Each structure stands twice: as C-alpha cells, then as structure tokens.
Amino acid sequence: MTFAEVLAWCKKHHADVRGIGRGMEIANLPSMNAIMHWDLAIGDWSHYTSGSDMELMVAGKLTVDGFKSTLRGSE
C-alpha cells in the first residue's frame, strides 16, 4: 500500500484519514510500516483502524461496512 493508493481510496470514499505513528502523529511521509494505526472518518462516523485493516480496505478486500461489522456494538 502506498500513500497515493490511500489518497485515491479516500477520494473515492469521501474519507479523511490520519496516520498515527509510535506516540506521534505522522506529519511527513514516513515508511508505511511506521504507521501503527489510522484514524478514519467518513461523514459523521469515525473510528481507528489497524494498518492491516486499512490495507485490506484500500486493496478492495474489505469494505467499510465489512470493517464496521467487526466493531464491538455493531448491529
């Protein structure tokens, strides 16, 4: 997964994401491996996601609704 792929996915899904590294927000483009999790926001919904789940969503192997269904308290 590249930053360009994440940007394209965000545009397609009208999403905002923020990569979070070890104890700090990522401001410059680091290695994707440096990102511990992603803060994902789509409309009024937001949640954090692991790097592996974000990679699955960007690759089209996991939908946003599929991701939401894995969360506690989801219906």
C-alpha positions as CSV (number, residue, x, y, z in Angstrom):
1,M,0.0,0.0,0.0
2,T,1.3,3.4,-0.9
3,F,0.3,6.9,0.2
4,A,-1.0,7.5,-3.3
5,E,-3.3,4.5,-3.0
6,V,-4.6,5.7,0.4
7,L,-5.3,9.1,-1.1
8,A,-7.1,7.6,-4.1
9,W,-9.2,5.4,-1.7
10,C,-10.0,8.4,0.4
11,K,-11.2,10.4,-2.6
12,K,-13.3,7.5,-3.7
13,H,-15.0,7.1,-0.3
14,H,-15.1,10.7,0.7
15,A,-12.9,9.8,3.7
16,D,-10.3,11.5,5.8
17,V,-7.5,9.5,7.4
18,R,-4.6,10.4,9.6
19,G,-1.7,8.0,10.1
20,I,-0.5,7.7,13.7
21,G,3.0,6.5,14.5
22,R,4.6,5.4,17.7
23,G,3.5,8.1,20.1
24,M,3.2,10.8,17.5
25,E,1.1,11.9,14.5
26,I,2.8,11.4,11.2
27,A,3.3,14.8,9.5
28,N,5.9,13.9,6.9
29,L,5.7,10.9,4.7
30,P,7.4,8.1,6.6
31,S,7.5,4.4,5.6
32,M,4.1,2.9,5.7
33,N,5.5,0.4,8.3
34,A,5.9,3.3,10.7
35,I,2.2,3.9,10.9
36,M,0.7,2.0,13.9
37,H,-2.9,2.8,13.1
38,W,-5.1,5.0,11.1
39,D,-7.8,7.4,12.3
40,L,-10.6,7.0,9.7
41,A,-13.5,9.5,9.3
42,I,-16.3,9.2,6.7
43,G,-19.1,11.7,7.2
44,D,-20.1,11.8,10.9
45,W,-18.7,8.4,11.5
46,S,-15.1,7.9,12.7
47,H,-13.0,5.1,14.2
48,Y,-9.4,4.0,14.3
49,T,-8.3,1.1,12.1
50,S,-5.2,-1.1,12.2
51,G,-2.7,-0.8,9.4
52,S,-3.6,-4.3,8.1
53,D,-7.4,-3.4,8.0
54,M,-6.6,-0.2,6.2
55,E,-4.5,-2.1,3.7
56,L,-7.4,-4.5,3.1
57,M,-9.8,-1.7,2.6
58,V,-7.5,0.2,0.2
59,A,-6.9,-3.1,-1.8
60,G,-10.7,-3.6,-2.0
61,K,-10.6,-6.8,0.0
62,L,-12.6,-5.3,2.9
63,T,-15.5,-2.9,2.6
64,V,-16.1,-0.1,5.0
65,D,-19.4,-1.8,6.0
66,G,-17.5,-5.0,6.4
67,F,-15.0,-3.2,8.7
68,K,-17.8,-1.6,10.7
69,S,-19.4,-5.1,11.2
70,T,-16.3,-6.2,13.1
71,L,-16.5,-3.5,15.7
72,R,-18.0,-4.1,19.1
73,G,-21.5,-2.9,19.5
74,S,-22.2,-3.1,15.7
75,E,-25.5,-4.4,14.6
